[in-house]
Amino acid sequence: MMQLAWLWALALLPLPLVLRRRPPLQPALWLPVLPAGASARDGFRTCWRRWRTLLAALSWLLLVLACARPQWLGAAVPLPLAGRDLLLAVDLSGSMETPDFVLNGRRVARLTALKAVAGAFIAGRQGDRLGLILFGDEAHLQAPLTFDRTTVRQLLDEAVIGLAGERTAIGDAIGLAVKRLRRAGGPASADPSAAGQAVPVLVLFTDGVNTAGQLDPLATARLAARQGVRIYCVGIGAEHSDPVGLLLRRRLQPTAEMDEELLRALAGATGGRYFRARDSLELAGIMAELDRLEPVESDQRPLRPVTELYVWPLAGALLCVLPLLLRREQA
């Protein structure tokens, strides 16, 4: 469909008539007399004057049409609205190697179960920008915010215990997440949702207490709240573990040192929630709940591609003006 973006430009069409000077007064009676010695050259000049007027009018018409910006609107293409920014922070301390989860009928480490469940969560977040932070003694940005969900999932699958150290720096992980989320979206407001923006989210997976790092977890959580970042904390680990063996069948409590009060405080300070995953089913349910609490922005808006056509009438106007300029130089 054709349209004129600046329709008001057509009001310039009568401008040459307005600016044209009035001709001098002519006698009441004028008789055309062919002067002596008139030649075919004079007839050519008369014809050229007519063509000159026609070319000038046509060039002005095309120039005004180009100023009106003719456009061709293509068929409407639905585009998803901008999604949210979501960072996953995964604990790689030594305790995440504890084999107290069951996946597909076999006992696996906590990190292995997390990779399987969080991988499916990542695959379903189409339209969101996802990032990955791995933390142990220190926090490292493994994947910056990106729409490439495949790469984020692959980097999570490649994570191994001890990659970032054996201890747990929860405060550093939150501080790094706040820094990246703020840098990605500019200076964050206290309430991004009030401005119609999706609230940036950090999902923190850990099974221990803050034993490393330079930042206090509660202080960084308060900073996250001021920057409009919402934190969900997921405590990973069974209440007890029953190792299967011929000689050893005693009950263990591998998560006895988990600081659940701290994780609740971190989530509560930012308007998020704390979850406890004791097995793979609970972990999958938590990820489904996060999908419900922070849904993907699935609304769509139509977009019609616009092709600018002003270059064609502009080129036509230049072609019409060119003979006028050449004729003037010859004269």
Secondary structure, 3 states (H helix, E strand, C coil): CEEECCHHHHHHCCHHHHHCCCCCCCCCCCCCCCCCCCCHHHHHHHHHHHHHHHHHHHHHHHHHHHHCCEEEECCCEEEECCCCEEEEEEECCHHHHCCCEEECCEEECHHHHHHHHHHHHHHCCCCCEEEEEEECCCEEEEEEEECCHHHHHHHHHCCCCCCCCCCCCHHHHHHHHHHHHHHHHCCCCCCHHHHCCCCCEEEEEECCCCCCCCCCHHHHHHHHHHCCCEEEEEEECCCCECCCCCCCCCCECCCCCCCHHHHHHHHHHCCCCEEEECCHHHHHHHHHHHHHHCCCCCCEEEECCEEECCHHHHHHHHHHHHHHHHHHHHC
